[in-house]
Amino acid sequence: MSISQEVTHAMILAAGRGTRMLHLTEDLPKPMIPVRGRPILETIIRGLQENGVRRVLVVVGYRKEVIMDHFGDGQNFGLEIDYVVQEVQNGTGKVVELGRSFTGAQPFVLAYGDILVPASSYAPLVRLDGDDARIAVRVNEDVSKGGAVFINEEGLMTDLIEKGGPGQPTSPYYNAGIYTFSPVIHDYVSRLRLSPRGEYELTDAIREMAYDGLAVRAVELQGEWADVRDPGVVQDLNQTQTQTTA
């Protein structure tokens, strides 16, 4: 299929409170926790903007006013920012549907609001070049904490196992939580069924794309990557000198 090379739209999932953050999210949504002098979400937005993204849809929920007051319409950050409220926390799969009118026929980057990477990491993700989707991966992370991504010799994803247990196949490639999608993703999330965890999982839709033979290309991220999952990670990042915004 013919896909525009440049991806100028992005969705960022920033609706959750982040209960594992304890007192840090009493007054702030998790993506607004400061890391190295700026909110996590601001680092993500600035990184996308530096790589050509011009329109961002932020999915908000808990303490949404904190995010909306900080970013406004995005003018001060060099792009346009829109917002949509996730009223029901029923999984990452259904969140994509909230952005369907925003993305329309455009390809888009989708990022979780607690994943920090250098701005340069977005460069291979703001293009599709004929792929149907791209999935960022890391090597040598603990795949039991997330998704194990299986890749063929052509660099395309063949399978994705979420938090696999003993005896299940494993892979050195860990789902790093940043994606690029062509509009075909909407067809797949619309067909999602509840997972055993009682949620509509985005990774189920991505897996079905691969099973159907669509080109889901794995992009191995280089340099620093952080899943800001708990206060310990926040403390470690604030004590280190390497800047994710470099």
KEZALO-61192 format. One record per atom (N, C-alpha, C): x, z, y; residue in three letters. Coordinates in steps of 0.02 Angstrom, whole numbers, padded with zeros to 5 digits, always signed. Layout:
<pts>
XZYALA;...
</pts>
This chain:
<pts>
+00042+00000-00060MET;+00000+00000+00000MET;+00044+00000+00062MET;+00019-00027+00116SER;+00058-00031+00178SER;+00044+00030+00221SER;+00097+00070+00233ILE;+00091+00131+00271ILE;+00138+00128+00331ILE;+00114+00149+00388SER;+00156+00153+00447SER;+00217+00196+00433SER;+00275+00173+00455GLN;+00337+00210+00443GLN;+00337+00276+00480GLN;+00317+00276+00543GLU;+00321+00336+00584GLU;+00258+00378+00577GLU;+00269+00442+00565VAL;+00214+00490+00559VAL;+00211+00532+00622VAL;+00157+00526+00660THR;+00153+00560+00725THR;+00103+00618+00725THR;+00068+00629+00669HIS;+00019+00683+00664HIS;+00043+00737+00615HIS;+00024+00798+00628ALA;+00042+00853+00583ALA;-00013+00906+00582ALA;-00022+00937+00525MET;-00065+00996+00518MET;-00021+01055+00499MET;-00036+01113+00529ILE;+00001+01174+00511ILE;-00050+01227+00492ILE;-00040+01257+00434LEU;-00086+01307+00408LEU;-00065+01376+00434LEU;-00105+01404+00478ALA;-00087+01466+00512ALA;-00146+01514+00517ALA;-00189+01514+00466ALA;-00251+01553+00470ALA;-00246+01623+00442ALA;-00196+01635+00400GLY;-00194+01698+00365GLY;-00164+01755+00405GLY;-00182+01816+00385ARG;-00153+01875+00416ARG;-00084+01890+00389ARG;-00074+01881+00323GLY;-00011+01899+00293GLY;-00009+01973+00278GLY;-00048+01996+00229THR;-00054+02067+00216THR;+00011+02099+00193THR;+00055+02058+00163ARG;+00120+02086+00141ARG;+00165+02104+00200ARG;+00147+02082+00259MET;+00186+02099+00319MET;+00171+02168+00346MET;+00120+02201+00317LEU;+00103+02270+00335LEU;+00090+02276+00410LEU;+00126+02322+00444HIS;+00112+02336+00514HIS;+00129+02278+00560HIS;+00171+02231+00537LEU;+00191+02176+00580LEU;+00133+02131+00600LEU;+00080+02132+00560THR;+00022+02089+00575THR;-00039+02130+00597THR;-00028+02190+00620GLU;-00084+02228+00647GLU;-00113+02195+00709GLU;-00069+02167+00751ASP;-00091+02136+00813ASP;-00076+02061+00816ASP;-00038+02037+00768LEU;-00017+01967+00768LEU;-00036+01933+00703LEU;-00055+01869+00705PRO;-00059+01831+00642PRO;+00012+01819+00617PRO;+00020+01814+00552LYS;+00087+01807+00523LYS;+00130+01753+00555LYS;+00103+01693+00569PRO;+00146+01641+00598PRO;+00172+01656+00668PRO;+00146+01708+00700MET;+00170+01726+00767MET;+00220+01783+00766MET;+00241+01805+00708ILE;+00294+01856+00704ILE;+00359+01826+00731ILE;+00393+01861+00776PRO;+00455+01834+00804PRO;+00511+01835+00752PRO;+00546+01779+00747VAL;+00606+01773+00707VAL;+00659+01739+00749VAL;+00715+01774+00760ARG;+00769+01747+00801ARG;+00746+01728+00871ARG;+00704+01770+00899GLY;+00687+01762+00969GLY;+00626+01721+00985GLY;+00593+01693+00935ARG;+00532+01654+00949ARG;+00485+01658+00889ARG;+00420+01649+00900PRO;+00373+01651+00844PRO;+00389+01598+00792PRO;+00376+01615+00729ILE;+00387+01567+00674ILE;+00353+01501+00689ILE;+00290+01504+00711LEU;+00252+01443+00723LEU;+00282+01401+00778LEU;+00311+01433+00828GLU;+00342+01394+00882GLU;+00402+01356+00857GLU;+00442+01386+00814THR;+00499+01351+00785THR;+00476+01290+00746THR;+00422+01298+00708ILE;+00395+01241+00669ILE;+00372+01185+00715ILE;+00333+01203+00766ILE;+00306+01152+00812ILE;+00362+01117+00850ILE;+00411+01154+00872ARG;+00467+01122+00908ARG;+00507+01076+00861ARG;+00515+01096+00799GLY;+00551+01053+00752GLY;+00514+00988+00738GLY;+00448+00991+00732LEU;+00409+00931+00722LEU;+00411+00886+00784LEU;+00406+00916+00843GLN;+00407+00878+00905GLN;+00474+00841+00913GLN;+00528+00873+00894GLU;+00594+00842+00900GLU;+00600+00781+00854GLU;+00558+00777+00804ASN;+00562+00721+00756ASN;+00505+00671+00764ASN;+00473+00671+00822GLY;+00426+00618+00838GLY;+00353+00633+00828GLY;+00336+00694+00805VAL;+00266+00712+00799VAL;+00237+00722+00869VAL;+00180+00693+00881ARG;+00149+00695+00948ARG;+00083+00731+00950ARG;+00051+00739+00892ARG;-00013+00775+00890ARG;-00012+00825+00832ARG;-00032+00886+00845VAL;-00031+00939+00795VAL;-00100+00972+00792VAL;-00124+00982+00732LEU;-00185+01022+00721LEU;-00163+01087+00689LEU;-00177+01143+00723VAL;-00161+01208+00696VAL;-00224+01239+00666VAL;-00221+01255+00602VAL;-00277+01287+00569VAL;-00271+01362+00580VAL;-00318+01391+00615VAL;-00314+01461+00636VAL;-00369+01502+00603VAL;-00361+01567+00606GLY;-00410+01613+00578GLY;-00400+01681+00608GLY;-00363+01724+00572TYR;-00349+01792+00594TYR;-00312+01792+00661TYR;-00338+01829+00709ARG;-00310+01836+00777ARG;-00293+01767+00806ARG;-00340+01721+00800LYS;-00330+01652+00822LYS;-00313+01648+00896LYS;-00340+01696+00936GLU;-00329+01693+01008GLU;-00256+01702+01026GLU;-00217+01737+00985VAL;-00146+01745+00998VAL;-00111+01678+00996VAL;-00127+01639+00945ILE;-00097+01572+00937ILE;-00121+01526+00993ILE;-00185+01525+01006MET;-00213+01478+01054MET;-00189+01494+01125MET;-00182+01557+01142ASP;-00158+01576+01208ASP;-00085+01557+01217ASP;-00046+01562+01164HIS;+00025+01548+01169HIS;+00039+01473+01176HIS;+00004+01432+01138PHE;+00019+01361+01136PHE;-00027+01319+01181PHE;-00086+01342+01195GLY;-00132+01304+01236GLY;-00144+01235+01208GLY;-00143+01185+01253ASP;-00154+01116+01231ASP;-00090+01081+01209ASP;-00035+01118+01210GLY;+00029+01091+01186GLY;+00071+01058+01239GLY;+00045+01051+01300GLN;+00081+01016+01353GLN;+00150+01046+01365GLN;+00155+01112+01363ASN;+00219+01144+01376ASN;+00269+01135+01319ASN;+00245+01107+01263PHE;+00288+01096+01205PHE;+00299+01022+01190PHE;+00276+00980+01235GLY;+00290+00909+01229GLY;+00246+00870+01181GLY;+00187+00899+01164LEU;+00141+00863+01120LEU;+00070+00888+01132LEU;+00022+00860+01095GLU;-00047+00881+01099GLU;-00064+00927+01041GLU;-00095+00983+01055ILE;-00114+01030+01003ILE;-00189+01040+01003ILE;-00219+01032+00945ASP;-00289+01047+00933ASP;-00294+01104+00883ASP;-00353+01134+00878TYR;-00362+01191+00833TYR;-00426+01182+00793TYR;-00425+01210+00733VAL;-00485+01214+00692VAL;-00483+01281+00656VAL;-00542+01313+00652VAL;-00545+01379+00622VAL;-00562+01374+00547VAL;-00523+01407+00506GLN;-00538+01413+00435GLN;-00581+01475+00426GLN;-00646+01464+00419GLU;-00693+01520+00415GLU;-00689+01556+00348GLU;-00678+01518+00295VAL;-00675+01546+00227VAL;-00606+01534+00198VAL;-00574+01587+00176GLN;-00508+01582+00145GLN;-00516+01564+00071GLN;-00526+01499+00058ASN;-00540+01478-00011ASN;-00487+01430-00039ASN;-00427+01432-00009GLY;-00373+01393-00038GLY;-00347+01338+00007GLY;-00286+01318-00007THR;-00253+01268+00034THR;-00283+01198+00027THR;-00315+01185-00030GLY;-00344+01119-00040GLY;-00400+01103+00009GLY;-00445+01151+00019LYS;-00501+01139+00064LYS;-00479+01137+00138LYS;-00421+01166+00153VAL;-00397+01164+00221VAL;-00384+01092+00243VAL;-00360+01051+00198VAL;-00347+00981+00215VAL;-00410+00947+00239VAL;-00467+00964+00209GLU;-00530+00934+00229GLU;-00548+00952+00301GLU;-00526+01011+00324LEU;-00540+01031+00393LEU;-00506+00984+00443LEU;-00454+00950+00421GLY;-00418+00906+00467GLY;-00434+00833+00459GLY;-00485+00817+00420ARG;-00498+00746+00405ARG;-00515+00706+00468ARG;-00556+00735+00512SER;-00574+00698+00573SER;-00514+00693+00620SER;-00468+00741+00615PHE;-00409+00740+00658PHE;-00359+00686+00635PHE;-00346+00684+00570THR;-00296+00636+00545THR;-00325+00566+00538THR;-00390+00562+00520GLY;-00421+00496+00513GLY;-00383+00452+00464GLY;-00364+00392+00487ALA;-00328+00345+00445ALA;-00252+00352+00453ALA;-00230+00406+00487GLN;-00159+00415+00500GLN;-00126+00456+00444GLN;-00064+00439+00426PRO;-00026+00484+00383PRO;-00008+00547+00423PRO;+00007+00601+00389PHE;+00021+00663+00425PHE;+00066+00709+00384PHE;+00104+00749+00421VAL;+00143+00803+00391VAL;+00097+00863+00384VAL;+00104+00900+00329LEU;+00068+00963+00322LEU;+00120+01017+00307LEU;+00120+01070+00348ALA;+00168+01123+00340ALA;+00133+01190+00338ALA;+00160+01236+00298TYR;+00135+01305+00299TYR;+00166+01341+00359TYR;+00127+01386+00388GLY;+00149+01419+00449GLY;+00198+01476+00438GLY;+00226+01482+00378ASP;+00276+01534+00366ASP;+00340+01506+00334ASP;+00349+01440+00338ILE;+00409+01408+00311ILE;+00455+01387+00368ILE;+00515+01414+00370LEU;+00563+01398+00422LEU;+00619+01354+00395LEU;+00632+01299+00430VAL;+00686+01254+00414VAL;+00717+01230+00479VAL;+00779+01204+00477PRO;+00807+01172+00536PRO;+00766+01112+00557PRO;+00766+01096+00621ALA;+00727+01038+00645ALA;+00747+00974+00607ALA;+00810+00968+00589SER;+00833+00907+00554SER;+00800+00897+00487SER;+00773+00950+00457SER;+00742+00944+00391SER;+00679+00902+00393SER;+00648+00896+00452TYR;+00586+00857+00457TYR;+00599+00781+00460TYR;+00661+00761+00473ALA;+00676+00690+00483ALA;+00653+00646+00425ALA;+00667+00663+00361PRO;+00643+00619+00307PRO;+00569+00629+00290PRO;+00537+00676+00324LEU;+00466+00689+00310LEU;+00419+00659+00362LEU;+00446+00631+00416VAL;+00404+00600+00467VAL;+00401+00524+00457VAL;+00406+00503+00394ARG;+00399+00433+00375ARG;+00378+00430+00302ARG;+00344+00377+00285LEU;+00322+00368+00216LEU;+00355+00307+00183LEU;+00366+00255+00222ASP;+00401+00195+00197ASP;+00373+00170+00131ASP;+00307+00168+00126GLY;+00275+00141+00066GLY;+00255+00193+00015GLY;+00278+00255+00023ASP;+00257+00308-00023ASP;+00185+00329-00006ASP;+00152+00358-00055ASP;+00085+00386-00043ASP;+00088+00458-00019ASP;+00143+00491-00035ALA;+00153+00560-00013ALA;+00226+00578-00021ALA;+00247+00630+00013ARG;+00313+00658+00003ARG;+00306+00734-00003ARG;+00348+00763-00045ILE;+00348+00835-00055ILE;+00419+00861-00048ILE;+00428+00910-00003ALA;+00493+00940+00006ALA;+00509+00987-00051ALA;+00571+00984-00075VAL;+00591+01028-00130VAL;+00658+01061-00114VAL;+00669+01117-00147ARG;+00732+01153-00143ARG;+00760+01161-00214ARG;+00826+01163-00218VAL;+00858+01172-00282VAL;+00882+01245-00288VAL;+00876+01272-00348ASN;+00902+01338-00364ASN;+00863+01396-00332ASN;+00799+01384-00315GLU;+00755+01439-00296GLU;+00721+01465-00360GLU;+00692+01523-00356ASP;+00657+01553-00413ASP;+00588+01520-00420ASP;+00583+01473-00466VAL;+00521+01435-00472VAL;+00463+01477-00498VAL;+00477+01537-00525SER;+00423+01580-00548SER;+00382+01607-00490SER;+00409+01603-00429LYS;+00374+01627-00370LYS;+00330+01573-00338LYS;+00337+01511-00362GLY;+00299+01457-00331GLY;+00290+01399-00380GLY;+00302+01339-00355GLY;+00290+01280-00395GLY;+00354+01247-00419GLY;+00357+01231-00484ALA;+00412+01193-00512ALA;+00393+01119-00509ALA;+00434+01079-00476VAL;+00421+01008-00465VAL;+00464+00968-00513VAL;+00432+00923-00550PHE;+00468+00881-00598PHE;+00475+00810-00569PHE;+00535+00783-00574ILE;+00553+00721-00539ILE;+00584+00672-00588ILE;+00566+00607-00582ASN;+00596+00557-00625ASN;+00659+00527-00593ASN;+00689+00478-00626GLU;+00752+00449-00602GLU;+00744+00413-00536GLU;+00684+00394-00519GLU;+00673+00360-00456GLU;+00659+00408-00398GLU;+00661+00472-00412GLY;+00649+00522-00361GLY;+00575+00536-00348GLY;+00533+00513-00393LEU;+00461+00523-00385LEU;+00438+00582-00428LEU;+00391+00621-00401MET;+00363+00677-00437MET;+00320+00654-00495MET;+00330+00685-00553THR;+00289+00669-00612THR;+00242+00727-00630THR;+00260+00788-00609ASP;+00218+00845-00625ASP;+00236+00903-00578ASP;+00191+00952-00574LEU;+00201+01011-00533LEU;+00166+01069-00568LEU;+00204+01120-00587ILE;+00176+01178-00621ILE;+00182+01238-00575ILE;+00126+01267-00557GLU;+00123+01323-00510GLU;+00133+01389-00547GLU;+00186+01425-00528LYS;+00201+01492-00555LYS;+00195+01492-00631LYS;+00235+01449-00662GLY;+00234+01443-00734GLY;+00256+01507-00770GLY;+00226+01520-00827GLY;+00243+01579-00865GLY;+00293+01565-00920GLY;+00309+01615-00960PRO;+00356+01606-01016PRO;+00332+01551-01064PRO;+00379+01510-01084GLY;+00363+01457-01131GLY;+00342+01392-01099GLY;+00327+01393-01033GLN;+00308+01331-01000GLN;+00370+01293-00977GLN;+00365+01227-00972PRO;+00423+01188-00947PRO;+00443+01212-00878PRO;+00507+01204-00862THR;+00531+01224-00796THR;+00573+01168-00767THR;+00592+01176-00704SER;+00628+01125-00668SER;+00672+01159-00616SER;+00728+01129-00598PRO;+00770+01158-00545PRO;+00742+01146-00475PRO;+00689+01106-00470TYR;+00661+01089-00404TYR;+00601+01132-00387TYR;+00605+01166-00331TYR;+00555+01214-00308TYR;+00514+01183-00251TYR;+00449+01190-00254ASN;+00405+01165-00201ASN;+00419+01203-00137ASN;+00444+01168-00086ALA;+00467+01200-00024ALA;+00414+01207+00029ALA;+00352+01184+00016GLY;+00297+01199+00061GLY;+00290+01155+00122GLY;+00319+01095+00121ILE;+00309+01046+00175ILE;+00294+00979+00141ILE;+00244+00944+00165TYR;+00221+00882+00134TYR;+00209+00828+00187TYR;+00208+00766+00163THR;+00183+00711+00204THR;+00132+00673+00161THR;+00075+00658+00191PHE;+00021+00626+00153PHE;-00003+00562+00187PHE;-00018+00512+00147SER;-00058+00456+00171SER;-00131+00478+00168SER;-00177+00440+00198PRO;-00247+00461+00197PRO;-00278+00468+00128PRO;-00246+00442+00076VAL;-00274+00447+00008VAL;-00281+00519-00015VAL;-00243+00565+00015ILE;-00248+00635-00004ILE;-00320+00661+00002ILE;-00357+00634+00050HIS;-00426+00658+00061HIS;-00470+00644+00000HIS;-00457+00588-00034ASP;-00496+00572-00093ASP;-00484+00624-00148ASP;-00423+00649-00151TYR;-00405+00696-00204TYR;-00428+00767-00189TYR;-00423+00789-00127VAL;-00446+00858-00112VAL;-00522+00862-00116VAL;-00556+00807-00104SER;-00629+00808-00108SER;-00654+00819-00179SER;-00610+00806-00228ARG;-00630+00813-00298ARG;-00603+00878-00330ARG;-00572+00920-00291LEU;-00543+00981-00319LEU;-00595+01028-00349LEU;-00575+01061-00402ARG;-00615+01113-00432ARG;-00578+01180-00424ARG;-00614+01234-00429LEU;-00583+01300-00422LEU;-00529+01310-00476LEU;-00473+01336-00454SER;-00418+01351-00501SER;-00433+01418-00536SER;-00392+01436-00587PRO;-00401+01500-00620PRO;-00396+01559-00571PRO;-00362+01548-00514ARG;-00356+01601-00463ARG;-00417+01604-00417ARG;-00466+01559-00430GLY;-00526+01559-00389GLY;-00518+01525-00322GLY;-00470+01480-00316GLU;-00458+01445-00253GLU;-00454+01369-00266GLU;-00461+01331-00211TYR;-00450+01259-00214TYR;-00377+01247-00195TYR;-00337+01227-00243GLU;-00265+01223-00235GLU;-00243+01152-00214GLU;-00207+01149-00159LEU;-00180+01085-00137LEU;-00133+01055-00189LEU;-00095+01097-00222THR;-00049+01071-00273THR;-00085+01037-00331THR;-00147+01057-00345ASP;-00185+01022-00397ASP;-00198+00950-00376ASP;-00214+00940-00313ALA;-00227+00872-00288ALA;-00164+00830-00291ALA;-00107+00860-00272ILE;-00044+00823-00272ILE;-00025+00804-00344ILE;-00036+00850-00390ARG;-00022+00836-00461ARG;-00064+00777-00486ARG;-00128+00776-00467GLU;-00171+00721-00489GLU;-00148+00654-00460GLU;-00123+00655-00399MET;-00095+00594-00370MET;-00039+00567-00413MET;+00006+00611-00433ALA;+00062+00590-00476ALA;+00038+00566-00544ALA;-00010+00602-00573TYR;-00037+00582-00638TYR;-00069+00512-00634TYR;-00097+00495-00577ASP;-00129+00429-00568ASP;-00078+00374-00552ASP;-00015+00392-00549GLY;+00037+00342-00537GLY;+00051+00328-00464GLY;+00024+00368-00419LEU;+00039+00359-00348LEU;+00110+00383-00334LEU;+00140+00355-00282ALA;+00210+00371-00267ALA;+00214+00435-00225ALA;+00229+00491-00259VAL;+00240+00555-00225VAL;+00315+00568-00228VAL;+00350+00555-00173ARG;+00423+00559-00173ARG;+00447+00629-00157ARG;+00495+00653-00195ALA;+00526+00718-00182ALA;+00582+00711-00131ALA;+00582+00755-00082VAL;+00634+00755-00030VAL;+00670+00822-00034VAL;+00733+00820-00055GLU;+00771+00882-00062GLU;+00795+00905+00006GLU;+00775+00965+00025LEU;+00795+00992+00090LEU;+00866+01019+00087LEU;+00904+01005+00139GLN;+00972+01029+00145GLN;+00974+01085+00198GLN;+01023+01128+00193GLY;+01030+01180+00244GLY;+00983+01238+00232GLY;+00973+01277+00283GLU;+00934+01338+00277GLU;+00860+01324+00266GLU;+00830+01366+00224TRP;+00758+01364+00211TRP;+00735+01435+00199TRP;+00679+01455+00228ALA;+00655+01523+00219ALA;+00580+01525+00214ALA;+00555+01557+00161ASP;+00485+01573+00154ASP;+00478+01644+00181ASP;+00449+01650+00241VAL;+00446+01715+00274VAL;+00386+01753+00246VAL;+00397+01783+00188ARG;+00342+01810+00149ARG;+00331+01885+00160ARG;+00382+01922+00184ASP;+00375+01994+00190ASP;+00423+02021+00243ASP;+00416+02085+00262PRO;+00459+02113+00314PRO;+00534+02109+00298PRO;+00551+02112+00234GLY;+00622+02107+00216GLY;+00652+02040+00235GLY;+00614+01986+00226VAL;+00639+01920+00245VAL;+00646+01916+00321VAL;+00598+01943+00357VAL;+00603+01944+00431VAL;+00666+01980+00453VAL;+00679+02038+00423GLN;+00738+02077+00441GLN;+00802+02039+00426GLN;+00805+02009+00367ASP;+00865+01972+00348ASP;+00878+01913+00396ASP;+00825+01877+00414LEU;+00834+01820+00458LEU;+00856+01842+00527LEU;+00829+01896+00551ASN;+00847+01920+00618ASN;+00918+01949+00621ASN;+00946+01965+00563GLN;+01014+01991+00561GLN;+01067+01938+00551GLN;+01045+01877+00533THR;+01092+01823+00523THR;+01100+01782+00586THR;+01156+01746+00591GLN;+01170+01709+00652GLN;+01149+01636+00649GLN;+01142+01608+00587THR;+01124+01538+00581THR;+01055+01527+00610THR;+01048+01477+00653GLN;+00985+01464+00687GLN;+00947+01408+00653GLN;+00885+01421+00633THR;+00844+01368+00603THR;+00826+01315+00653THR;+00834+01329+00717THR;+00816+01279+00768THR;+00875+01234+00784THR;+00933+01246+00753ALA;+00993+01206+00768ALA;+00984+01135+00741ALA;
</pts>
